[in-house]
Amino acid sequence: QVQLVESGGGLVQAGGSLRLSCAASGRTFSPYDMGWFRQAPGKEREFVAAITRISQSGISTYYAESVKGRFTIFRDIIKNTVYLQMNRLKPEDTAVYYCAATNSPHLETVDGYDYWGQGTQVTVSS
């Protein structure tokens, strides 16, 4: 079992930045691929970004088109934490952000993840 706890959400003006953190406990999360998703009111949960576990080929990252160039996902193995740095935020980025862990290759689908955090609210004002 892996427990995930997100933090770092809040209220920010458009154009501002936030860094979300997702701390893992229970088991080391290094064997897992990690993802960030978000869900706005009345909408389905959607993929934001993912980062693979460390392997011989290194680490890979993936982003939704809507956040490419603005968001960066990275992980700290020592701290058992994955981060989402969000820059140039837009009002349409407003949502509850969730981190998740998986061992499956389907990194961009909600159903591909085994463990989820409780979410952190991000609100971007115009």
Secondary structure, DSSP 8 states (H G I E B T S, - for coil): --EEEEE--EEEETT--EEEEEEEESS-STTSEEEEEEE-TTS--EEEEEE---BTTB--EEE-TTTTTTEEEEEETTTTEEEEEE-S--GGG-EEEEEEEESSS-TTSGGG-SEE---EEEEEE-
